[in-house]
Amino acid sequence: MKKLATVSLILTALLLAGCKGNADWKEEKASIMPQLMEGNLKRRLPMIVNKEISRELDIGYVVDYEKGYDFIMQYHLEDWGIDADTLHKKAMSNLEKRSRNTEIQIAEAEESKNGRYAIVETGDGYDAVRLLSPSIQKQMRDYLGDEYVAAVPIRDFLIFWHREFSLTGQFIEQVENEYAAGEKNKLTPRMFLVTKEGLEPLIKRQGN
């Protein structure tokens, strides 16, 4: 009887631990956001939860606070009783809510569709990751066409331009300068082609 009682206590403790984890997740999930990060960060922090975008760029996940955020590690998923897919879906849902009223600065370098570009620079810490927002991608397809170029040199700067943009060379230089000048929040100097299928890293420098 003592053995059965011991087993019962262990099972009860495990169930209570699971309930606590689920309660913690319910409390935190409204604050979960995706965040772009340099690809080498996962080598320095192997426990960090991430999804690869390219060799140089990953999606990480954070708990957002009023001032700053903390990256989510594998042990957080265990504590919360969720998997990485659940985390990703919730983070992307929260990103989409935040992106709906984002101010996008649109402009034209010349009077043609090929001269169009747009910038997101709100300063809220999530400008670059808005690259992944379906609503912003739709706005950019409407403005720039089905395929367009995007760059995220630092966390707080996102720029789009037409695939056949007349000032591509100058914009690439600007992106590289932004990346070089970045300190704590550098991402990548590489450009991406955005299509309805997703992001494609551009290996060759456009305009060269």
Backbone bond lengths (Angstrom), bond angles and torsions (degrees), N, CA, C in turn:
res aa  C-N    CA-C-N  psi(-1)  N-CA   C-N-CA  omega(-1)  CA-C   N-CA-C  phi
1 M - - - 1.457 - - 1.536 111.42 -
2 K 1.329 115.49 -36.59 1.462 118.84 -179.85 1.525 110.87 -64.27
3 K 1.359 115.82 -38.54 1.455 119.13 179.45 1.513 111.41 -64.03
4 L 1.344 116.05 -42.58 1.462 120.50 178.81 1.521 110.55 -63.31
5 A 1.311 116.42 -39.92 1.463 120.61 179.29 1.518 110.32 -63.75
6 T 1.332 116.13 -40.51 1.464 120.53 179.26 1.514 111.02 -63.66
7 V 1.341 116.66 -44.78 1.465 121.14 177.43 1.511 111.00 -60.19
8 S 1.342 115.76 -42.41 1.462 120.54 179.71 1.526 111.55 -61.61
9 L 1.332 116.20 -40.89 1.466 120.27 178.99 1.522 111.47 -65.28
10 I 1.349 115.41 -39.89 1.470 119.20 179.32 1.520 110.86 -64.05
11 L 1.350 116.11 -45.28 1.471 120.17 179.21 1.517 111.21 -61.92
12 T 1.339 116.76 -40.69 1.470 120.72 178.77 1.521 110.64 -62.92
13 A 1.346 116.06 -41.81 1.465 120.14 179.51 1.514 111.15 -63.50
14 L 1.340 116.55 -41.11 1.469 120.20 179.36 1.511 111.31 -65.27
15 L 1.337 115.86 -40.96 1.464 119.08 179.13 1.518 111.36 -64.58
16 L 1.344 115.22 -42.09 1.465 119.02 179.03 1.520 110.79 -64.50
17 A 1.340 116.75 -38.70 1.468 120.46 178.30 1.512 110.24 -62.91
18 G 1.329 116.16 -41.30 1.466 120.04 178.06 1.512 111.88 -63.80
19 C 1.321 116.55 -40.45 1.470 120.46 178.52 1.511 110.80 -64.20
20 K 1.346 115.84 -41.22 1.463 119.48 179.52 1.523 110.59 -63.05
21 G 1.355 115.66 -42.68 1.454 119.48 178.19 1.503 111.76 -60.18
22 N 1.313 116.77 -42.91 1.463 120.79 179.41 1.519 110.85 -65.41
23 A 1.327 116.84 -37.24 1.465 120.53 177.80 1.525 110.66 -65.50
24 D 1.329 116.10 -39.69 1.465 119.87 178.14 1.525 110.75 -63.37
25 W 1.337 116.88 -41.10 1.451 120.99 178.75 1.525 110.82 -63.25
26 K 1.314 116.80 -43.25 1.471 120.48 178.77 1.528 111.13 -60.34
27 E 1.331 114.93 -34.11 1.462 119.44 179.80 1.528 111.84 -74.01
28 E 1.331 117.04 -35.30 1.466 121.63 -173.94 1.526 114.10 -90.57
29 K 1.337 119.15 -24.83 1.462 120.38 -164.64 1.524 114.70 -62.89
30 A 1.336 117.84 -26.29 1.466 119.30 177.94 1.530 111.47 -69.91
31 S 1.331 116.97 -16.79 1.470 121.43 -177.71 1.520 112.79 -102.24
32 I 1.324 117.69 4.75 1.459 120.98 -177.85 1.528 110.16 -80.86
33 M 1.326 116.10 130.43 1.465 121.64 178.12 1.525 109.87 -134.64
34 P 1.343 116.76 150.70 1.461 118.98 168.56 1.523 109.05 -78.59
35 Q 1.315 116.67 156.10 1.459 120.52 177.33 1.529 108.21 -149.12
36 L 1.320 117.07 131.08 1.457 119.61 175.99 1.529 109.91 -71.86
37 M 1.321 115.33 147.07 1.465 119.86 179.81 1.517 109.43 -147.66
38 E 1.322 115.76 152.27 1.462 121.25 176.39 1.523 110.09 -60.63
39 G 1.327 116.29 141.99 1.445 120.59 -177.61 1.520 114.24 -59.33
40 N 1.342 117.33 -29.38 1.470 118.63 -177.56 1.529 112.91 -77.30
41 L 1.339 117.96 -7.82 1.460 119.94 179.38 1.529 110.90 -64.81
42 K 1.332 117.23 -37.14 1.470 119.46 -179.72 1.526 111.66 -68.38
43 R 1.330 117.36 -20.85 1.457 119.38 175.59 1.527 111.16 -77.76
44 R 1.321 115.74 -30.87 1.471 119.53 176.02 1.526 111.80 -80.43
45 L 1.353 115.74 -31.04 1.465 121.11 -179.40 1.533 108.57 -125.84
46 P 1.330 118.11 79.26 1.465 120.76 -173.23 1.521 114.60 -63.31
47 M 1.335 118.72 -16.36 1.461 121.26 179.60 1.532 112.80 -87.14
48 I 1.337 117.49 -4.27 1.457 119.75 -175.91 1.534 110.32 -70.11
49 V 1.326 117.23 137.89 1.467 121.55 178.84 1.526 107.61 -79.07
50 N 1.328 117.42 130.22 1.459 119.67 -176.13 1.525 111.92 -155.33
51 K 1.329 115.42 160.83 1.465 124.16 170.98 1.517 106.77 -129.94
52 E 1.312 117.25 133.07 1.464 120.84 -176.37 1.528 111.25 -79.27
53 I 1.334 115.76 133.80 1.460 122.28 170.79 1.520 109.54 -99.04
54 S 1.306 115.38 -47.07 1.473 122.10 176.51 1.520 107.41 -150.90
55 R 1.326 116.95 -179.81 1.457 120.72 179.35 1.527 111.22 -59.46
56 E 1.316 117.20 -29.14 1.466 121.24 -174.24 1.523 114.06 -103.33
57 L 1.345 117.43 -8.34 1.461 119.29 -170.82 1.525 110.58 -141.35
58 D 1.334 115.33 135.24 1.469 122.08 178.10 1.523 110.01 -128.96
59 I 1.331 114.28 162.55 1.461 120.45 166.00 1.524 106.92 -95.47
60 G 1.327 116.40 126.92 1.451 121.59 169.39 1.523 107.97 -108.97
61 Y 1.311 116.32 -179.49 1.467 120.78 -179.07 1.516 108.17 -135.71
62 V 1.319 115.92 141.65 1.458 120.37 -174.86 1.522 111.24 -134.59
63 V 1.334 114.20 157.50 1.463 120.63 166.03 1.518 105.86 -96.36
64 D 1.326 116.00 118.33 1.458 121.69 -175.41 1.523 110.58 -85.54
65 Y 1.316 115.65 133.06 1.454 121.73 175.77 1.522 109.06 -117.13
66 E 1.305 116.20 172.91 1.471 120.14 179.78 1.524 110.43 -58.65
67 K 1.310 116.58 -36.61 1.458 121.18 177.01 1.533 108.18 -130.51
68 G 1.316 115.65 99.09 1.456 120.29 177.47 1.523 113.67 95.50
69 Y 1.333 115.31 -171.96 1.450 121.51 -179.17 1.524 109.03 -158.78
70 D 1.334 115.81 163.61 1.461 121.88 175.65 1.528 108.45 -122.90
71 F 1.335 116.49 135.62 1.453 120.11 176.61 1.528 110.78 -69.23
72 I 1.324 115.01 148.03 1.459 122.27 -178.74 1.531 109.31 -92.04
73 M 1.324 115.63 134.02 1.463 123.25 -179.44 1.532 110.27 -107.88
74 Q 1.321 115.68 168.45 1.461 120.40 -179.35 1.524 111.82 -58.54
75 Y 1.326 117.32 -36.42 1.464 119.13 -177.94 1.527 111.99 -68.36
76 H 1.346 117.56 -23.33 1.464 118.74 174.29 1.524 110.50 -64.94
77 L 1.345 116.47 -41.83 1.465 120.02 178.93 1.524 110.29 -60.03
78 E 1.330 116.37 -41.27 1.463 120.24 178.90 1.520 110.74 -65.13
79 D 1.330 116.18 -41.83 1.467 119.84 179.63 1.526 111.41 -64.75
80 W 1.340 115.87 -37.41 1.466 120.04 -177.83 1.529 113.48 -84.20
81 G 1.327 117.07 -13.66 1.454 120.40 -179.41 1.519 113.40 71.38
82 I 1.345 117.24 36.70 1.465 121.56 179.63 1.525 108.87 -129.25
83 D 1.340 116.17 168.96 1.463 119.84 175.46 1.528 110.13 -108.72
84 A 1.337 115.85 174.21 1.464 121.05 -175.81 1.522 111.88 -64.67
85 D 1.323 117.63 -32.17 1.456 120.77 179.94 1.525 111.13 -66.76
86 T 1.320 116.60 -41.55 1.474 120.88 176.64 1.518 110.46 -62.12
87 L 1.334 115.86 -42.67 1.469 120.43 178.53 1.524 110.46 -61.36
88 H 1.326 117.11 -46.34 1.466 121.41 -178.32 1.525 111.10 -60.81
89 K 1.321 117.08 -46.43 1.464 120.48 -178.12 1.526 111.13 -61.91
90 K 1.327 116.77 -42.40 1.467 119.40 179.87 1.522 110.96 -67.92
91 A 1.324 117.79 -41.18 1.464 121.35 179.16 1.525 110.83 -61.48
92 M 1.341 117.14 -43.99 1.458 120.43 -179.08 1.527 111.34 -68.35
93 S 1.327 116.68 -34.89 1.463 119.93 175.83 1.526 110.86 -63.69
94 N 1.331 116.46 -42.85 1.467 120.16 178.79 1.522 111.46 -67.42
95 L 1.337 116.54 -37.14 1.468 119.91 176.10 1.515 110.83 -61.30
96 E 1.319 116.32 -42.69 1.463 119.58 -178.46 1.525 111.42 -64.26
97 K 1.322 117.57 -38.72 1.463 120.88 176.58 1.528 110.47 -61.89
98 R 1.322 116.16 -42.99 1.468 120.30 -178.93 1.524 111.55 -69.99
99 S 1.325 117.05 -27.75 1.465 121.23 -173.92 1.522 113.81 -83.10
100 R 1.323 117.60 -16.60 1.466 120.10 -171.89 1.516 113.57 -58.94
101 N 1.319 117.13 -37.47 1.466 120.33 -177.49 1.525 112.52 -107.89
102 T 1.332 116.28 23.54 1.463 120.31 -179.03 1.530 110.99 -67.48
103 E 1.314 115.80 133.54 1.471 120.25 174.95 1.524 109.06 -79.21
104 I 1.323 115.94 120.07 1.456 121.51 176.87 1.527 108.35 -109.27
105 Q 1.321 116.29 121.97 1.460 120.88 179.62 1.531 108.29 -84.66
106 I 1.318 116.73 112.15 1.466 119.81 -179.80 1.527 109.43 -106.46
107 A 1.326 115.35 148.50 1.465 119.83 -176.41 1.520 109.42 -156.02
108 E 1.338 115.07 170.17 1.461 121.60 177.11 1.520 109.23 -132.99
109 A 1.329 115.69 126.30 1.457 119.71 176.26 1.522 110.72 -78.84
110 E 1.328 115.32 -20.99 1.461 121.30 176.08 1.528 107.81 -154.77
111 E 1.315 116.72 166.61 1.468 120.75 -174.55 1.528 111.44 -84.27
112 S 1.307 115.19 65.92 1.463 121.38 173.36 1.517 107.21 -159.77
113 K 1.331 116.56 161.53 1.462 119.66 -179.65 1.522 111.46 -61.97
114 N 1.345 116.51 -30.96 1.458 120.11 179.38 1.527 112.76 -66.01
115 G 1.315 117.21 -17.30 1.462 120.77 -177.84 1.519 113.76 -95.45
116 R 1.325 117.23 9.45 1.468 120.22 -175.62 1.536 112.23 -86.00
117 Y 1.324 114.79 145.72 1.464 120.95 172.72 1.521 109.21 -151.35
118 A 1.314 117.31 168.49 1.465 122.04 -177.65 1.523 109.66 -150.52
119 I 1.330 115.50 150.21 1.463 121.87 -177.24 1.525 109.74 -132.77
120 V 1.330 115.69 138.36 1.467 121.78 170.62 1.521 106.97 -115.53
121 E 1.313 115.80 121.21 1.474 121.01 -176.74 1.523 108.81 -153.01
122 T 1.348 116.11 69.08 1.462 121.01 -176.50 1.524 112.52 -84.28
123 G 1.345 116.35 -25.31 1.459 120.21 -179.05 1.520 114.70 82.11
124 D 1.340 117.85 14.09 1.469 119.92 -178.45 1.531 112.98 -90.67
125 G 1.337 117.53 3.40 1.453 120.73 178.97 1.517 114.68 92.58
126 Y 1.345 117.16 -3.86 1.467 120.84 -176.07 1.527 112.21 -129.98
127 D 1.325 117.09 28.84 1.468 119.86 -178.94 1.525 111.93 -68.23
128 A 1.331 117.07 -51.12 1.469 119.76 -175.90 1.520 112.21 -62.12
129 V 1.322 117.31 -41.08 1.463 119.94 -176.05 1.529 112.20 -69.57
130 R 1.320 117.63 -14.28 1.465 119.92 174.38 1.535 111.46 -64.74
131 L 1.311 116.53 -12.23 1.458 120.97 171.46 1.527 111.00 -52.71
132 L 1.337 117.22 -29.43 1.464 122.65 -176.32 1.523 113.22 -90.67
133 S 1.315 118.19 -3.81 1.465 121.57 -177.19 1.526 111.64 -72.44
134 P 1.331 119.33 123.01 1.467 121.05 178.01 1.526 113.45 -58.83
135 S 1.331 118.08 -37.51 1.464 119.79 -178.19 1.530 111.02 -69.39
136 I 1.323 117.44 -38.22 1.467 120.08 177.70 1.519 110.12 -71.36
137 Q 1.308 117.98 -38.75 1.465 120.27 175.96 1.526 111.00 -60.08
138 K 1.329 116.65 -39.74 1.467 119.50 178.06 1.523 111.07 -64.34
139 Q 1.340 116.80 -43.65 1.466 119.78 177.75 1.527 110.87 -59.67
140 M 1.322 116.56 -39.48 1.457 119.67 -179.35 1.530 111.68 -71.63
141 R 1.329 117.72 -34.85 1.475 119.22 175.26 1.524 110.47 -64.21
142 D 1.330 116.06 -39.83 1.464 119.84 178.32 1.525 111.15 -64.36
143 Y 1.322 117.07 -34.70 1.462 121.32 -174.76 1.531 112.54 -89.99
144 L 1.348 116.11 -37.80 1.476 120.22 -171.80 1.523 114.21 -111.50
145 G 1.312 117.70 -12.08 1.456 120.11 -176.85 1.519 111.31 109.31
146 D 1.332 116.79 172.82 1.462 121.50 -174.72 1.521 113.38 -63.82
147 E 1.325 117.72 -28.73 1.461 121.68 177.63 1.519 109.12 -127.25
148 Y 1.325 115.80 132.63 1.464 120.48 -178.08 1.522 108.86 -149.52
149 V 1.325 115.80 168.81 1.463 121.98 -176.80 1.524 109.56 -102.39
150 A 1.330 115.45 142.95 1.463 120.77 176.95 1.519 109.23 -135.53
151 A 1.343 115.59 153.95 1.463 120.98 176.96 1.520 109.73 -142.69
152 V 1.344 114.90 143.37 1.466 121.47 179.41 1.539 108.59 -134.52
153 P 1.323 117.60 71.96 1.470 119.78 -176.59 1.522 113.61 -65.12
154 I 1.332 116.39 -33.42 1.461 121.81 178.62 1.528 108.79 -137.54
155 R 1.314 116.11 166.22 1.472 121.79 -175.57 1.524 112.92 -59.19
156 D 1.331 117.57 -34.80 1.464 120.86 -170.98 1.522 113.22 -104.68
157 F 1.322 116.32 31.83 1.462 119.39 -179.75 1.520 109.40 -153.77
158 L 1.342 115.48 128.22 1.461 121.99 178.41 1.521 107.94 -135.71
159 I 1.326 116.49 127.70 1.457 119.94 -179.35 1.526 109.76 -131.42
160 F 1.345 115.38 140.65 1.462 123.15 177.16 1.525 108.94 -122.89
161 W 1.329 117.71 149.30 1.447 119.56 170.13 1.521 110.77 -150.84
162 H 1.315 115.30 162.90 1.460 121.87 -179.17 1.521 110.18 -60.33
163 R 1.310 116.49 145.70 1.464 120.74 -176.97 1.530 111.52 -59.15
164 E 1.318 117.64 -32.61 1.465 121.43 179.81 1.524 110.98 -109.97
165 F 1.301 115.81 39.29 1.457 122.92 -176.88 1.526 110.85 -60.36
166 S 1.312 115.03 134.85 1.469 119.88 -175.34 1.534 113.06 -71.39
167 L 1.344 117.71 -22.19 1.468 120.55 -178.38 1.529 111.65 -111.29
168 T 1.311 115.82 31.84 1.466 120.16 -176.73 1.524 112.41 -55.20
169 G 1.329 117.49 -45.37 1.461 120.63 -178.51 1.519 112.25 -57.15
170 Q 1.326 116.74 -44.41 1.470 120.87 179.78 1.529 111.18 -65.87
171 F 1.354 116.19 -38.62 1.457 119.18 -178.93 1.529 111.52 -69.90
172 I 1.327 117.17 -36.00 1.461 120.10 175.83 1.528 109.58 -61.76
173 E 1.303 116.55 -41.47 1.462 120.18 178.48 1.525 110.82 -63.06
174 Q 1.345 116.25 -40.55 1.464 119.95 178.11 1.525 110.83 -62.13
175 V 1.329 116.78 -44.06 1.460 121.68 179.35 1.525 110.66 -61.10
176 E 1.315 116.77 -45.07 1.460 120.63 -179.98 1.521 111.54 -64.79
177 N 1.326 116.93 -35.47 1.471 120.84 176.89 1.526 111.19 -68.02
178 E 1.335 116.08 -41.41 1.472 120.46 177.78 1.527 109.81 -60.14
179 Y 1.327 116.02 -43.68 1.467 120.38 -179.75 1.525 110.74 -64.99
180 A 1.327 116.49 -45.49 1.464 120.61 -178.42 1.524 111.68 -63.66
181 A 1.340 116.66 -33.73 1.465 120.76 -177.56 1.526 112.26 -82.63
182 G 1.337 116.57 -15.72 1.460 119.94 -179.10 1.521 110.84 -66.00
183 E 1.319 116.11 148.72 1.459 120.31 -179.80 1.534 110.24 -112.58
184 K 1.324 117.73 -80.89 1.460 120.32 -175.57 1.528 113.46 -82.41
185 N 1.331 117.84 -23.88 1.456 120.16 -168.24 1.532 113.71 -117.87
186 K 1.325 116.86 36.11 1.460 121.17 177.61 1.531 110.01 -71.09
187 L 1.347 115.54 143.37 1.464 120.41 178.06 1.527 111.02 -118.06
188 T 1.336 117.56 -76.82 1.460 120.27 -179.98 1.524 110.36 -160.42
189 P 1.326 118.05 143.67 1.461 120.91 174.58 1.532 111.50 -85.27
190 R 1.327 117.48 -3.28 1.458 121.27 -177.07 1.530 111.37 -76.44
191 M 1.329 115.67 145.72 1.458 122.03 174.77 1.530 110.40 -91.76
192 F 1.341 115.99 158.69 1.459 122.03 178.19 1.524 109.65 -128.47
193 L 1.313 115.64 139.19 1.460 121.12 169.56 1.519 106.59 -89.31
194 V 1.331 115.91 124.41 1.465 120.88 -179.99 1.525 108.50 -101.61
195 T 1.328 116.43 124.19 1.457 122.50 177.00 1.515 108.53 -126.86
196 K 1.315 116.37 177.18 1.463 119.64 177.27 1.524 111.60 -66.01
197 E 1.330 116.77 -19.52 1.461 121.26 179.65 1.525 112.81 -86.64
198 G 1.327 117.41 -16.30 1.456 119.23 -179.68 1.517 112.88 141.15
199 L 1.351 115.49 -153.08 1.465 122.08 -177.26 1.524 110.03 -106.53
200 E 1.332 115.48 136.49 1.459 120.81 177.59 1.526 108.94 -124.73
201 P 1.339 118.31 113.70 1.469 119.47 179.25 1.527 110.65 -60.42
202 L 1.316 116.18 135.23 1.461 121.28 178.77 1.520 108.06 -91.50
203 I 1.317 115.69 114.57 1.464 120.96 -176.34 1.522 111.14 -77.87
204 K 1.321 116.22 -42.72 1.459 120.53 -179.46 1.511 109.84 -91.19
205 R 1.314 115.63 143.36 1.463 120.87 176.09 1.509 109.35 -66.78
206 Q 1.337 115.42 123.28 1.458 119.14 177.55 1.522 110.34 -68.14
207 G 1.304 115.35 145.67 1.450 120.46 174.86 1.513 112.37 85.91
208 N 1.347 117.52 -3.75 1.470 120.21 178.54 1.511 110.57 -101.59
